Each structure stands twice: as structure tokens, then as C-alpha cells.
Amino acid sequence: MNEKAKYELRKFIDELSKYRGRHTELVSVYVPAGYDLNKIISHLQQEQSTAMNIKSATTRKNVIAALERMIQHLKVIGRTPPNGLAVFSGNIAEKEGEQNIKVWSIEPPEPLKIRIYRCDKQFILGPLEEMIEARELYGLIVMDRRDAHIALLKGKAIVPLIKTHSEVPGKFKAGGQCLAPDTLVQLSDGRIVEIKELHNPNIVQSVDFEDFCFEKGRVVDKWENEKEALRIITKCPRLEVECSLDHVFFVLSDGCIEEKRAIELKVGDMLVMPKKININKRSKSPKISKPSEVTRPPQNQAEIPEEVLKGPDRFLAKFLRSIFDVRSEVHEEGIRTLFQSKKLAKQTQIALLRFGILASFYSNGKRVYLLEINDKESLKRFCSQIGFSSQDQRSYLLKLLRNRAEDFIQRSSFPFLPVEISQIKRLGKKARMVDISVDRGNFIANGLIVHNSAQRFHRLIEGAAKAHYKKVAEKAKEQFYGMKELKGIIVGGPGPTKYDFVEYLPTELKRKVIAIKDTSYTGEFGLHELVEKSKDVLAKEEIIREKELVGRFLDLLAKKPGMVAYGKEEVLELLKEGVVDVVLISEVIPKNVVEMFEAEAVKVGSRIEIISTETREGVQLKEMGGIAAILRFERREE
């Protein structure tokens, strides 16, 4: 749409917008491009019949008369113009009781795509007003490391296109990867200690994934936080661990071990646990005054004594046998053992791994805890390395093993066992959590091998962030690439992330970035905030053509005064002579004057440009009288 068409449409809208009906008696009709005008006339004749039911005699009379004038007008037009038609009719008499029915019509400068019939107290001008609004498109991207929203700014409307989300934590600090305080950690000396009790220089049992062996890992630091937690539960064997959303686990996938944060895990993923925990053997056994007392726990034993855990495997085996003697039963599926102490139950579960025995942990929520040994290989190892003191129990277990066909846990030569996630529960509220940093990057928590290396975690965060930037850049390319109407892209968001992201945009889109703005929000609020903070940039883009035109006039005025003119009378005279290329008219000039210049410009093929007063150049034009011209050729002084 050229400036002349915009001006004509604006003038039409201004005229109709001043009329107000006393009742819903002003009729607006929009006919889409290509629509049969006879169908519109038929529809209006039907509306005339319907209008007979209007209770108010005055309103009924005005509506019927307006429809009649409109029908007659449309019959004269005969057919729908190429761009469609907007028709308006109504009583515009100033005094109540009088009747002055007028009808207006206009072929819009752009094709109409909507059909409207409406009676109201004012004419419906919205579809026409949209045509003279700024038609340039601007791309909007507001983002941080977690979220990104891509939208178009079309005139004054924000049109959302795409929103995407990453799992990159918004902030990371030491102590970010946390476990529940009662999580049990395997130390290299054999002890099984709650994570809240660990400190530097405790040495934990770590794993070397390259050489497939155990190694010592030193605790270098510990922190406490309050964070939202997940409970992750596996099956075969059943292990439980409560952790923060960003705690990192090792996942076996296609024969390779990958690192995933807890929030990225899904049911069916295969976590990694040791098949057997090997504790470094001492040349001498620890000194125990009364081994028989240590290896026979009382009925209310709450945990396995340190001396037993640090001692030789034979001491631990005797202690575990005494537990199973008094707390277990052998049944068709295996061995079931009840505990009143959660810590003792989970310590026993981990301690059994020193013998390669897999046990599943269950809790009924009533302070009764259960361990079950079910797979054949574990039952065989229990029989040979732990056993029962009772002959009946030994006999029943041997019978069970003879009748057991195949093991449902397939063991391979791989030293670590993949264990499938069966449940992931988001606990919701924040809870106290504990984090340790281990120099070897991992440790054994509640039987699972878990990740904990701040440096490597930072690399994971950065890698996830880069993946997020690439994904958003690809989405932006899909939306904006090759869009001819796109005048520019504005990027916003809190913090420095937006600057990093811009580097991932394709070269063509990067060149279109006209501003990068700080915002406090992302999402829809962020988009609106971005537009609000970009008013200076958008205003500059919208009026840059005006600035260039007035700037050209002022430059010629200084260097080649014979190429320009200003003042109403002088410009009008030159315009009539046909020597004017473009007339610059300030928006403050009265409409009747603008119309006069427009009429003359049409005769000689000159161009009219309406200049706002929002720029320094526009103000200068206003102060010079508001009317200026750039000529087609230089005038010579006489």
C-alpha cells in the first residue's frame, strides 16, 4: 500500500469514526474479494424483513431505511471490486426524530478476506484500521537457559509462534547435586555411612569405568540445601534413592554409559549398579575383643557395627547370618526378611553386594521394612557364603534352588549390572538435601553408582545449554528464514544468555538482529516486556524512511538550494509547474490543505509524503512551515 492509498483510507476512516447512532442503527457490511455481490444484496433484503420485528419504532425505521439505501447503492455498483468492498449506511441526523440517511463505500487498498454484517451504535472500522497500521514484521525471541518463546510483532499485535523448553538448570552453584540426608554411601574401608555424616577426608568407593574396577575417591567438600526432590525406584533388584532434580546418574544405553540428570530420566531407563562391591583387603584383620558378640546382633539392632563392616568378609557373613536366622523365611520365590530399622535394612542390602547378592528393598509405610532375595544366582551365593544356622531353612533353600529353572536376572561378564527404572515420583515440596563432591567423580549411593563431579557437571550444563541454543536457533530459522517482510529481529531475556544465543543464529538471521534487550521475564510476559523496552528501536525503524527523506531535503538545502523549496505558496506554485518530485507535508498541516496538494500532485505525477513530528528532522520541517519539496531538477538563479 502506497502513502496515497494510506492517506485516502485514513481520511475515509476519520470521517466515518465521528458518527454515533442513538441506537444500534448504523449498518456496516464487508464483502470479501471474489464474493458474489448479489448474495449480499439478497442477505440485506432478508435483514430488512427481520428488522420489522425491532420494537423501537424509530430504530426500526432508521435500520430499514439504511438497508434500503445500501441495497440501492450496491445495485448501482453491480459487481464486487477486485479487493472486495466495505459499505456503511445509517442515519447521521444531529437532531433526534430527524432522518438523514447516508451511504458510503470504499474498495480497500488490500483484498478483504472477511465477511461482516453488523448493526451497531458506530460503524465497524476495525478491518480497515488494521490495513493502515504498520505492516512491517519484526521477529521477537525472548529466552534464558530454560525457556524460549518466538513470536512476530505485526503492527501492534504480538503473534506467538513457538515456545520451547530445555532441562538446563537456570542457576548452578556448588552443592547443586543433592541426595536425601539418609542416603547410604559405601566407603572404601567397608563402612556404609549416611551421606549427612560424610566429610573431608572420608574415602568412598568409586568406580573407574574405563578399567572396570573400583578405586578410592576422596570427599573434598560437602554442602546442604533445600531442594525439590525425586524418588527413583528400580526393579530387579528394587533400589530406592531420593535426589534433587539435577543429580546426575549413569545410564546404560546401546552398550555405552551416558550421563543424565534425574529430571531427564524416564521409566525404562537402565541405571548402573555394581554386581559386587570389592572392599580393599587389609593384611591384618581389625582387632575385635569379642567377635562372637559383634557377629550376633540383638533383636533391636539399628545398624551394622563399624567393626563388622570394616572387618573381613567372614565377619560380615556371620553377622548377616545371625540377622537372617531370626528375621527371615524361605518361600517359593526366595528369601524374605523383615526389619524394624530402615537403616539396618538398607545397610544389609548394600552389604550383601560384597558377596554379589542382589536384594530388593520395600517399605510398607508403617515402619516395617522388607528385603527380598529372589534371583537364582543371588540365592546360590547366599546359600554358599551366608547360609542359615537352621537345618530346616538350609534344606528348604537347597530344595528351592533345585526346583528353580532359570534366573530372571541375566548376568554377563560386564562388571556392572543395568537395573531398570520402574517408577519416578516427584515429591513436590522442598526438603533438606546433602551434597558431597568426590574427586573421582562418582560414588555408590543406596546401591546405585551416581555421578558427582562439579567440573564435569558444569560441562554437562554447558553442553545442554549449547544444545538449547542450537534448538532455538533452528526454530527461529524455520520461522523467519526467507520472510521478505521481516524488517528485523529483537532478542531479549534476563542475564547474558541472549548474547551467547545470538552467536548460534544463521548468518542471515544474525544480520537482521537490530537490538538485544534486557528483560526480567521470559514467556508471554517477557515478550510484552521486550516490545515495551524496544519502543526506541521500533520507532526508529518505522520512521527511518521519514528521517531519510527530511534529511535529504535538509542536505540539499545546505548544498544545492536550487533543488529544494519550502513554504506553502512556493511549493504549491512549483507543484503546479510539474517540477516537484516529492512533497513533504508535516502531519500537523490541516487536512484540507493536504487534499489540495494531493489533487495537484496527482495531475503531474508527484509524490506526497506525510512526515511525523516524532523525530528531530520532523520537528525541523514543522518549524519551517510544515511543507517542503524536493525538485526533479535544479533551478537556476535569475
C-alpha positions in Angstrom: 0.0 0.0 0.0 1.5 3.4 -1.0 1.3 6.5 1.0 -1.5 7.9 -1.2 -3.7 4.9 -0.6 -3.0 5.0 3.1 -3.9 8.7 3.2 -7.2 8.1 1.4 -8.1 5.2 3.7 -7.2 7.2 6.8 -9.3 10.1 5.6 -12.3 7.7 5.0 -11.9 6.2 8.4 -11.7 9.5 10.1 -14.9 10.7 8.5 -16.9 7.6 9.5 -15.5 7.4 13.0 -17.1 10.7 14.1 -20.6 9.4 13.6 -22.6 7.8 16.5 -26.0 6.3 16.4 -28.5 6.8 19.2 -29.3 3.1 19.0 -27.9 0.1 17.1 -28.9 1.6 13.7 -25.6 2.1 11.9 -25.0 -0.7 9.3 -21.6 -2.0 8.4 -21.1 -4.6 5.6 -17.8 -6.1 4.4 -17.8 -8.0 1.2 -14.8 -10.3 0.7 -12.8 -10.2 -2.6 -14.4 -12.5 -5.2 -17.7 -12.9 -3.3 -21.0 -12.6 -5.3 -22.5 -9.2 -4.7 -26.0 -10.5 -5.5 -25.8 -12.8 -2.5 -25.0 -9.8 -0.3 -28.0 -7.9 -1.7 -30.2 -10.9 -1.0 -28.9 -11.2 2.5 -29.6 -7.5 3.2 -33.2 -7.8 1.9 -33.7 -10.7 4.4 -32.3 -8.4 7.1 -34.9 -5.8 6.1 -37.7 -8.3 6.8 -36.1 -9.2 10.1 -35.8 -5.5 11.1 -39.6 -5.3 11.0 -39.5 -7.0 14.4 -37.5 -4.2 16.1 -39.6 -2.9 19.0 -38.5 0.7 18.8 -40.3 2.5 16.0 -37.5 5.0 15.5 -34.8 2.4 15.4 -36.9 0.1 13.1 -37.4 3.0 10.7 -33.7 4.0 10.6 -32.4 0.4 10.1 -34.9 -0.4 7.3 -34.1 2.9 5.6 -30.3 2.4 5.9 -30.6 -1.1 4.5 -32.7 0.2 1.6 -30.1 2.9 0.7 -27.3 0.3 0.9 -29.2 -2.2 -1.3 -29.8 0.5 -4.0 -26.2 1.6 -3.8 -24.9 -2.0 -4.3 -27.2 -2.5 -7.2 -25.6 0.5 -8.9 -22.1 -0.9 -8.2 -23.2 -4.1 -9.8 -20.3 -6.4 -9.0 -17.7 -6.9 -6.3 -14.5 -4.9 -7.0 -11.2 -6.9 -7.1 -10.2 -6.1 -3.5 -13.8 -6.5 -2.1 -16.0 -3.8 -0.8 -16.7 -2.0 2.5 -20.2 -0.4 2.7 -21.6 1.8 5.5 -25.1 3.3 5.9 -27.1 5.0 8.6 -29.0 8.0 9.9 -26.5 10.8 10.8 -29.1 13.5 11.6 -27.9 15.6 14.5 -31.4 16.0 16.0 -33.4 13.1 17.3 -36.5 12.4 15.3 -35.0 13.7 12.1 -33.7 11.4 9.4 -30.6 11.9 7.2 -29.6 8.5 5.7 -26.2 8.4 4.1 -24.3 5.6 2.4 -20.5 5.2 1.9 -18.5 2.6 0.2 -14.8 2.0 -0.5 -12.7 -0.6 -2.3 -9.9 -1.3 0.2 -6.3 -1.0 -1.0 -5.8 -4.6 0.0 -8.0 -7.6 -0.5 -10.7 -8.2 2.1 -10.8 -11.8 3.5 -13.7 -11.4 5.9 -17.5 -11.1 5.5 -19.3 -8.9 8.1 -22.9 -7.7 8.6 -23.5 -5.7 11.8 -25.8 -3.1 13.2 -24.3 -1.1 16.0 -24.1 2.4 17.5 -21.0 3.1 15.5 -19.6 1.9 12.2 -17.3 -1.2 12.4 -14.0 0.2 11.1 -11.5 -2.3 12.6 -10.7 -4.3 9.4 -9.9 -1.0 7.6 -7.9 0.4 10.5 -5.7 -2.7 10.5 -4.8 -2.0 6.9 -3.2 1.3 7.7 -1.4 0.1 10.8 2.3 -0.7 10.5 2.6 -3.7 8.2 6.2 -4.4 8.8 7.0 -7.6 10.7 9.6 -8.0 13.5 10.8 -11.2 14.9 10.8 -11.5 18.7 12.9 -14.0 20.7 12.8 -13.9 24.5 14.8 -16.6 26.3 17.0 -17.8 29.0 18.7 -21.2 29.6 15.4 -22.8 30.5 12.8 -21.4 28.1 12.5 -19.7 24.8 9.5 -18.0 23.1 9.5 -17.0 19.5 6.9 -14.5 18.2 6.1 -12.0 15.5 5.3 -8.3 16.1 2.7 -7.5 13.5 1.7 -3.9 13.8 0.8 -3.6 17.5 -0.1 -7.3 17.8 2.3 -10.0 19.3 1.6 -13.2 17.4 3.2 -16.2 19.4 4.8 -18.8 17.1 6.8 -21.3 19.1 7.7 -21.9 22.7 10.3 -24.4 23.7 11.8 -25.6 27.0 15.2 -27.1 28.0 16.1 -29.0 31.1 19.2 -26.9 31.8 19.1 -25.6 35.3 18.6 -21.8 35.4 21.4 -21.5 38.0 24.2 -23.7 39.2 26.3 -23.4 42.3 28.4 -25.8 44.4 26.1 -28.2 46.1 23.6 -28.3 43.3 23.5 -32.2 43.0 21.9 -33.4 46.2 20.7 -36.6 47.8 18.4 -37.2 50.8 20.4 -37.0 54.1 19.8 -40.7 55.0 21.2 -41.9 51.7 23.8 -44.7 52.4 27.2 -44.3 50.8 29.7 -47.2 50.5 33.2 -46.2 51.9 36.4 -47.9 50.8 37.1 -49.3 54.2 33.8 -51.2 54.2 31.7 -48.8 56.3 28.2 -47.9 54.9 27.5 -44.4 56.2 24.7 -41.9 55.7 25.7 -39.1 53.4 24.9 -36.4 56.1 27.8 -37.9 58.2 30.4 -37.7 55.5 33.2 -35.1 55.4 36.7 -34.5 54.1 38.9 -36.7 54.3 36.4 -39.6 54.1 37.3 -42.1 51.3 34.4 -43.5 49.4 34.3 -46.4 47.0 34.3 -45.1 43.4 34.4 -46.8 40.1 36.8 -46.5 37.1 34.5 -47.0 34.1 37.5 -47.3 31.7 39.3 -50.1 33.5 36.1 -51.6 35.1 37.5 -51.6 38.6 36.9 -50.0 42.0 39.1 -47.1 43.2 39.3 -44.8 46.1 37.5 -41.4 45.9 38.2 -38.7 48.4 35.3 -36.5 49.7 36.6 -33.0 49.1 33.6 -30.9 50.2 30.0 -31.2 51.5 27.0 -28.8 51.4 23.4 -28.8 52.5 20.4 -27.3 50.6 16.7 -27.3 50.5 15.5 -28.5 47.1 12.7 -30.2 45.3 13.3 -34.0 45.2 12.5 -37.1 43.1 12.2 -40.6 44.4 13.7 -43.0 41.8 12.8 -46.7 42.2 14.2 -49.6 40.2 13.2 -53.2 39.8 15.1 -56.5 39.9 16.6 -55.6 42.3 14.4 -52.9 43.8 16.6 -50.0 44.9 15.4 -46.5 46.1 17.1 -43.2 46.0 15.8 -39.7 46.7 17.7 -36.9 44.9 17.4 -33.4 43.6 16.2 -32.8 40.1 19.7 -32.1 38.8 21.5 -35.0 40.3 23.4 -37.0 37.7 23.1 -40.7 37.1 24.9 -43.2 34.9 22.6 -44.7 32.3 23.4 -47.7 30.1 22.2 -47.2 26.5 23.3 -49.2 23.4 26.3 -50.6 25.2 27.5 -47.1 26.3 27.3 -45.4 29.6 25.8 -41.9 29.4 25.3 -39.2 32.0 21.8 -38.0 32.6 20.3 -35.7 35.2 17.5 -37.0 37.3 14.8 -34.8 35.7 15.8 -36.2 32.3 15.4 -39.8 33.4 12.3 -41.8 32.3 10.7 -45.1 33.3 12.6 -47.9 31.4 16.0 -46.2 31.5 18.7 -48.6 32.7 20.7 -47.2 35.7 24.1 -48.8 36.7 24.9 -50.6 39.9 27.9 -52.8 40.8 27.3 -56.6 40.6 29.7 -57.0 43.5 31.4 -54.5 45.8 35.0 -55.3 46.4 36.4 -53.8 49.6 40.2 -53.4 49.8 41.6 -56.1 52.0 43.9 -55.4 54.9 46.9 -57.6 55.6 45.7 -57.9 59.2 42.2 -58.1 60.5 40.9 -55.3 62.8 41.2 -56.0 66.5 37.9 -57.1 67.9 37.8 -58.0 71.6 34.8 -60.4 71.4 34.0 -61.4 67.8 31.1 -63.6 68.9 29.3 -60.6 70.4 29.9 -58.4 67.4 28.6 -61.1 64.9 25.4 -61.7 66.9 23.2 -58.6 66.8 20.5 -58.1 69.4 16.9 -58.2 68.3 16.7 -54.3 68.3 19.9 -53.8 66.4 19.5 -50.5 64.4 22.6 -50.7 62.2 25.6 -52.9 61.4 28.5 -52.1 63.7 31.5 -50.3 62.1 33.8 -53.1 63.3 31.9 -55.6 61.3 31.7 -53.6 58.1 35.5 -52.8 58.4 36.4 -56.4 59.1 36.9 -59.3 56.8 34.1 -60.7 54.7 33.8 -63.7 57.0 32.9 -61.5 60.0 30.3 -59.7 57.9 28.9 -63.0 56.7 28.5 -64.3 60.3 26.7 -61.1 61.3 24.4 -61.2 58.3 23.6 -64.9 59.0 22.5 -64.0 62.5 20.2 -61.4 61.0 18.7 -63.8 58.5 18.4 -66.6 61.1 15.9 -64.6 63.3 14.2 -62.4 60.7 13.8 -64.4 57.5 11.6 -67.0 55.9 12.2 -69.1 52.8 9.2 -69.2 50.5 8.5 -70.2 46.9 10.0 -67.0 45.4 13.1 -66.8 47.6 14.1 -65.3 51.0 12.0 -62.6 52.7 13.5 -60.7 55.7 11.7 -58.2 57.9 13.3 -55.2 59.7 12.2 -52.6 62.1 15.2 -50.3 61.3 15.3 -48.7 57.8 19.0 -48.1 58.1 19.7 -51.7 59.0 17.6 -52.9 56.1 19.3 -50.7 53.6 22.8 -51.4 55.1 22.1 -55.1 54.7 21.0 -54.6 51.1 24.3 -52.9 50.3 26.4 -55.2 52.5 25.1 -58.2 50.5 26.7 -56.7 47.4 30.1 -57.6 48.9 29.1 -61.2 48.2 27.4 -60.5 44.8 24.0 -61.0 46.3 21.2 -58.8 44.9 18.4 -57.9 47.3 15.2 -55.8 46.8 14.1 -53.2 49.4 10.5 -52.5 50.2 8.7 -50.3 52.7 5.0 -50.6 53.7 4.9 -47.1 55.2 4.4 -48.5 58.8 8.0 -48.6 59.9 8.3 -52.2 58.7 10.9 -52.8 56.0 11.5 -55.8 53.8 14.4 -57.3 51.9 13.8 -60.0 49.3 16.4 -62.2 47.6 14.7 -63.7 44.5 17.1 -64.4 41.6 18.7 -67.8 41.4 22.3 -66.6 41.3 21.9 -64.5 44.4 20.2 -67.4 46.2 23.1 -69.7 45.3 25.6 -67.1 46.6 23.6 -66.6 49.8 23.5 -70.4 50.3 27.3 -70.8 49.9 28.6 -67.6 51.6 26.0 -66.6 54.2 23.6 -69.5 54.8 21.3 -70.3 57.7 22.1 -71.8 61.1 18.8 -73.8 61.0 19.0 -77.1 59.2 15.3 -76.8 58.1 15.9 -73.4 56.5 19.1 -74.7 54.7 17.2 -77.7 53.4 14.3 -75.7 52.2 16.6 -73.2 50.4 18.5 -76.1 48.7 15.2 -77.6 47.5 14.1 -74.2 46.2 17.4 -73.9 44.2 17.0 -77.4 42.7 13.5 -76.6 41.5 14.3 -73.1 40.2 14.6 -73.2 36.4 16.2 -70.1 35.0 17.4 -66.9 36.6 15.2 -63.9 35.7 18.3 -61.6 36.1 20.7 -62.2 33.2 24.2 -61.8 34.4 27.0 -61.2 31.9 30.8 -60.7 32.1 30.2 -56.9 32.3 31.2 -55.9 35.9 28.2 -53.6 36.3 24.6 -54.5 36.3 21.9 -52.5 34.4 18.9 -52.0 36.5 15.6 -50.7 35.0 13.7 -47.7 36.4 10.2 -48.7 37.4 8.9 -45.5 39.0 9.9 -41.9 39.2 7.9 -39.9 41.8 8.2 -36.1 42.0 7.9 -35.3 45.7 6.8 -31.7 45.2 7.8 -29.8 48.3 11.3 -28.8 49.1 13.3 -30.9 51.5 16.7 -30.9 53.2 19.3 -32.3 50.9 23.0 -33.1 51.2 25.7 -33.0 48.5 29.3 -34.2 48.5 32.0 -33.5 46.0 34.2 -36.6 45.2 37.5 -36.2 43.4 36.9 -39.4 41.3 33.5 -38.1 40.1 31.2 -40.9 41.4 30.3 -43.0 44.4 27.8 -45.7 45.4 24.6 -44.4 46.9 21.9 -46.8 48.1 23.5 -49.4 45.8 23.5 -47.3 42.6 26.6 -45.7 41.1 25.9 -42.0 40.9 27.8 -39.1 39.5 29.3 -36.3 41.5 32.0 -34.1 39.9 31.3 -30.4 39.9 33.7 -29.8 37.0 32.2 -32.5 34.8 28.7 -31.4 35.8 29.5 -27.9 34.6 30.4 -29.4 31.3 27.1 -31.2 31.2 25.3 -27.9 31.9 27.2 -26.1 29.2 26.6 -28.9 26.8 22.9 -28.9 27.5 22.8 -25.1 27.2 24.5 -25.2 23.8 22.0 -27.8 22.6 19.2 -25.5 23.8 20.7 -22.6 21.8 21.0 -24.7 18.7 17.4 -25.9 19.0 16.1 -22.4 19.4 18.2 -21.1 16.6 16.8 -23.9 14.3 13.3 -23.0 15.3 14.0 -19.3 14.6 15.3 -20.3 11.2 12.2 -22.3 10.4 10.0 -19.3 11.2 12.0 -16.4 9.9 14.3 -17.6 7.1 13.3 -16.2 3.8 10.5 -14.0 5.3 10.7 -11.0 3.0 8.5 -8.7 5.1 10.7 -9.3 8.2 12.4 -6.0 9.0 14.4 -7.1 11.9 14.8 -9.4 14.9 14.8 -8.3 18.6 16.3 -10.7 21.2 15.7 -10.3 24.9 15.9 -12.1 28.2 17.4 -12.0 31.7 21.2 -12.3 32.1 23.9 -12.8 29.5 22.3 -15.9 27.9 20.8 -13.9 25.0 24.2 -12.7 23.8 25.5 -16.3 23.8 22.4 -17.5 21.9 22.7 -14.9 19.1 26.0 -16.5 18.0 24.1 -19.7 17.1 21.8 -17.9 14.7 22.4 -18.5 10.9 24.3 -15.6 9.4 21.3 -14.2 7.5 19.2 -14.0 10.7 22.1 -12.7 12.8 22.4 -9.7 10.4 18.7 -9.0 11.0 19.2 -8.6 14.8 18.5 -4.9 15.4 18.6 -5.0 19.2 19.3 -7.1 22.2 17.4 -6.0 25.3 17.5 -7.0 29.0 14.2 -8.3 30.3 13.1 -9.5 33.7 10.9 -12.3 32.4 10.6 -14.9 29.6 7.4 -16.3 28.3 4.4 -14.1 27.3 5.3 -11.5 30.0 8.8 -11.4 28.6 7.5 -10.8 25.0 5.4 -7.9 26.1 8.3 -6.5 28.2 10.6 -6.9 25.2 8.3 -4.8 23.0 7.9 -2.2 25.7 11.7 -1.9 26.1 12.2 -1.8 22.3 10.0 1.2 21.6 13.0 3.3 20.7 14.3 0.7 18.2 10.8 0.1 16.7 10.1 3.8 16.4 13.4 4.3 14.7 12.7 1.5 12.3 9.2 2.8 11.5 10.3 6.4 10.8 13.7 5.8 9.3 12.3 6.5 5.8 10.8 9.8 7.0 14.2 10.7 8.6 16.0 9.9 5.3 13.6 12.0 3.2 13.8 15.0 5.5 17.5 14.5 5.9 17.9 14.5 2.1 15.9 17.8 1.9 18.0 19.5 4.6 21.2 18.3 3.0 20.2 19.7 -0.4 19.0 22.9 1.2 22.6 23.4 2.5 24.5 22.2 -0.5 22.2 22.7 -3.5 19.4 25.1 -2.5 18.2 25.2 -6.1 17.0 21.5 -5.7 14.5 22.3 -2.9 11.7 24.6 -1.9 9.7 25.2 1.2 6.6 27.2 2.3 3.0 26.6 1.2 2.8 29.1 -1.6 6.2 28.5 -3.2 5.8 24.7 -3.1 2.2 24.8 -4.5 3.4 27.0 -7.4 6.3 24.7 -8.3 4.0 21.7 -7.9 1.6 23.1 -10.5 4.5 23.7 -12.8 5.4 20.0 -12.6 8.9 20.4 -11.3 8.3 18.8 -7.9 9.4 15.2 -7.3 8.2 14.7 -3.8 6.2 17.0 -1.4 7.0 16.7 2.3 4.0 17.6 4.5 4.0 17.7 8.3 1.3 15.8 10.0 0.2 19.0 11.7 -1.0 20.5 8.4 -4.8 20.7 8.1 -6.5 18.0 6.0 -8.0 20.4 3.5 -4.5 21.7 2.7 -3.2 18.2 2.3 -6.1 17.4 0.0 -5.3 20.4 -2.1 -1.7 19.4 -2.6 -2.7 15.8 -3.2 -5.1 16.9 -6.0 -2.3 18.9 -7.7 0.3 16.1 -7.2 -2.0 13.5 -9.0 -2.1 15.8 -12.1 1.7 16.0 -12.5 2.7 12.6 -11.1 4.4 13.9 -8.0 4.5 12.1 -4.7 3.1 13.2 -1.3 4.9 12.1 1.9 3.3 12.7 5.3 6.0 13.4 7.9 5.6 12.8 11.7 6.9 15.1 14.4 8.5 12.3 16.4 12.0 13.0 15.1 14.3 16.0 15.2 14.0 16.2 11.4 10.2 16.1 11.6 10.2 19.0 14.1 12.6 21.0 11.8 10.1 20.6 8.9 7.3 21.7 11.1 9.2 24.8 12.2 9.9 25.7 8.6 6.2 25.9 7.8 5.4 22.2 7.6 5.6 22.0 3.7 8.7 21.4 1.6 9.6 19.9 -1.7 12.5 18.1 -3.4 12.5 19.1 -7.1 13.1 17.0 -10.2 15.9 19.2 -11.4 17.9 22.1 -10.0 16.5 25.6 -10.5 18.9 28.3 -11.8 19.0 31.6 -10.1 18.0 34.5 -12.3 
